[in-house]
Amino acid sequence: MINVALPKGRLGEKVYEMFARSGYECPELLEPNRKLIFTNEEKGISFFWVKPSDVSIYVERGSADIGVCGKDILLEYEPDVYEFLDLNIGKCKMMVAAKKEFYDFKDKTLRVATKFSNIAKKYYESKSRDIDIIKLNGSIEIAPILGLSDVIVDIVETGATLKENNLEVKEIIAPISARLIGNKASFKFKTKEIENIIKRLGELVKND
């Protein structure tokens, strides 16, 4: 039995659809019920929904053999897992944004508001830039508008929110998309089963 951690929400629904199209359907998952774990004994697969940011924790600690999470989670938390496949969905970019008129004076410490402190820290370390990280959990875009920060580091999908608030993208840090990840011990003991899933999902990605 392969245990799969799916991210709750729209992305998870797309991911499950990919599994179903690859031959790993689980009809009871689509039924209205309060179950937490959904199993298809015949296909040897079991799914459960978790918060997107928790998928890598379940996989790293072995409660799930495989799972799907955004590349942003992998870059931010650096879990000790295998990254098997880019599913080519949930695509967006990790970017630096600021007010349109902002100019970065290198002699001053740059104030960076973000949910992604580790990504921001590594990015600016690679540029040898001195920064002050302001960790926020809610709406990041308001920070430079209110003068709390000079720039923000955040995921940008369409850029509509930035435009509406007179902000613009200044730098692109990394492309983000959903990745299939796996527990290292599980892969050692369930190699064939996991490789079959990777192969089928990979074919689907290639043909889509």
Rosetta blueprint (number, residue, H / E / L):
1 M L
2 I E
3 N E
4 V E
5 A E
6 L E
7 P E
8 K L
9 G L
10 R H
11 L H
12 G H
13 E H
14 K H
15 V H
16 Y H
17 E H
18 M H
19 F H
20 A H
21 R H
22 S L
23 G L
24 Y L
25 E L
26 C L
27 P H
28 E H
29 L H
30 L H
31 E L
32 P L
33 N L
34 R L
35 K L
36 L L
37 I E
38 F E
39 T E
40 N E
41 E L
42 E L
43 K L
44 G L
45 I E
46 S E
47 F E
48 F E
49 W E
50 V E
51 K L
52 P H
53 S H
54 D H
55 V H
56 S H
57 I H
58 Y H
59 V H
60 E H
61 R L
62 G L
63 S L
64 A L
65 D L
66 I E
67 G E
68 V E
69 C E
70 G E
71 K H
72 D H
73 I H
74 L H
75 L H
76 E H
77 Y H
78 E L
79 P L
80 D L
81 V L
82 Y E
83 E E
84 F E
85 L E
86 D E
87 L L
88 N L
89 I L
90 G L
91 K L
92 C E
93 K E
94 M E
95 M E
96 V E
97 A E
98 A E
99 K E
100 K L
101 E L
102 F L
103 Y L
104 D L
105 F L
106 K L
107 D L
108 K L
109 T L
110 L E
111 R E
112 V E
113 A E
114 T E
115 K L
116 F L
117 S H
118 N H
119 I H
120 A H
121 K H
122 K H
123 Y H
124 Y H
125 E H
126 S H
127 K L
128 S L
129 R L
130 D L
131 I E
132 D E
133 I E
134 I E
135 K E
136 L L
137 N L
138 G L
139 S L
140 I L
141 E L
142 I H
143 A H
144 P H
145 I H
146 L L
147 G L
148 L L
149 S L
150 D L
151 V E
152 I E
153 V E
154 D E
155 I E
156 V E
157 E L
158 T L
159 G L
160 A H
161 T H
162 L H
163 K H
164 E H
165 N L
166 N L
167 L E
168 E E
169 V E
170 K E
171 E E
172 I E
173 I E
174 A E
175 P E
176 I E
177 S L
178 A E
179 R E
180 L E
181 I E
182 G E
183 N L
184 K H
185 A H
186 S H
187 F H
188 K H
189 F H
190 K L
191 T H
192 K H
193 E H
194 I H
195 E H
196 N H
197 I H
198 I H
199 K H
200 R H
201 L H
202 G H
203 E H
204 L H
205 V H
206 K H
207 N H
208 D L
